[in-house]
Amino acid sequence: MEMLLADAWVERDTVIEVTDPDDGRVIDTVPQATTDDMERALAAASRGAAAARRLPTHRRMAVLYEAAARLEAEQETFARLIAREGVKTIREARKEASRAADTLRLSAEEARRIHGETLAFDQRPGSEGRFGYYVPEPVGIVAAITPFNDPLNLVAHKVGPAIAAGNAVVLKPDSKTPLSALKLGRLLMDCGLPPEILQVVTGRGSVVGDALVRDGRVRVVSFTGGKETGEAIVRSGGLKRYSMELGSNAPTIVMADADLEVAMPSIVSGAFWAAGQNCLHVQRLVVQHGVYAEVRDRLVAGAEALRRGPKLDEGTDMGPLIDVPNAERVAAMVEEARTAGGHLLTGGGHEGTRFEPTVLEAVPPSSRLARDEVYGPVTILEKVRDLDEAVAVANAVDYGLQAAVFTRDLGTAHRAVSALHYGGVMVNDSTDYRIDAMPFGGVKGSGLGREGVRFAVHEMTELKLASFQLG
Ligand code: NAP
């Protein structure tokens, strides 16, 4: 596919091969952009920012509504592309395509709700006779950098709000999964997005991504990806605003009074969705001792019942890891936990990119499986006495995206919500619950700022104050 640069779809002699993680076959190529290309993109985005600012709200809404409708109409084509270039099964990919349409529709609706307030200047003696207000204005250029695991909806979560807020956006999608982003770019152009408001530049993060975040014309960097990359971006980007959606090792707590008929399907799905390559992946299952054995046995049974196979087969429940080095990285984390005394209950093996759904217990808190993000289909069980211990275990990490608690007791639920140091706490859903309208983001090493369309629009605007001295 070609990339979108300065209102033209362009090719380059040097390309990046996009492969299917199932079998390594090349499915397409995209240009490997250079820093000169990024300079052209930023120059075009400067013109695009002026055009975006002038674009009336009803035009922004019309483009986004139309894009949502067309994406919905083409859901199956988008889903097949997501499934082919990425790690999702076709059924998981359909859900992502449908959610991306939602995200664009929410962006269209949010465009009309960008408004300010008046201010009572006469609250200070001597400041009478004034009238004033403040309004959110577009920031100008938003840099959007996205990861491989949700190659369409996470792009929609940046491009939709940026357009709604009246900005230009330079998108640098993940090099492993750029095709869904490029297809969304084409869709937006076909829906009447004026020239140069959107650039989609394909290339290496360490080269063109770095050039993008360093550039002084960029006012907001909206990044979703790993913690180390996020920290590197903040260090090199300097004085600008950052929205950082980073990783986690999400804890789901199961109290002894939980309804396991509700809890277990949600936990099994959250543990193995997208083969665990998901920032909301149920990585740590923290279980009160009275139901520990039952939860453990049902999780292991759920893991073993999952059908693995080609992503495009309707019957496949779990797809591959993104590449072999990642499968080897996950295997090394499992091995390290076993050597440290962890007990493997099921799985642990891999063949190429296909990793077995894996469950361990008795993993020492010092091992990486308990501390870091695994980003693979591995869940560890931790047994606790009571809620206080569960909360202590859940909070004892440098991440804080979403946590969850299953309980029938309202008091327990409220205490958990209040004590868990996380950006979101789900009660009677696993950590993997999300709709696109909710504020989404983390504390500690999980990031800065919030997505979820309304909140992303907020991050992508800045307030201007007007004061009128009326005499
Ligand atoms: P990654 O390696 O950090 O890559 C993410 C993006 O950053 C890619 O587009 C990459 O480009 C680019 N990049 C790499 N180095 C860069 C640099 N120096 N400057 C600018 N851009 C650079 O992340 P990943 O492995 O694809 O994704 C996994 C992580 O994303 C996990 O930690 C996961 O939890 C997190 N995630 C978080 C959320 C959330 O909403 N909180 C959602 C999904 C995923 P290349 O592809 O060209 O290297």
Boltz pocket constraint, residues with backbone or C-beta under 6 A from the ligand:
constraints:
  - pocket:
      binder: B
      contacts: [[A, 145], [A, 146], [A, 147], [A, 148], [A, 149], [A, 150], [A, 154], [A, 172], [A, 173], [A, 174], [A, 175], [A, 176], [A, 203], [A, 204], [A, 205], [A, 206], [A, 207], [A, 208], [A, 209], [A, 210], [A, 213], [A, 224], [A, 225], [A, 226], [A, 227], [A, 229], [A, 230], [A, 232], [A, 233], [A, 244], [A, 245], [A, 246], [A, 247], [A, 248], [A, 278], [A, 279], [A, 373], [A, 375], [A, 401], [A, 441], [A, 446], [A, 447]]
      max_distance: 6.0
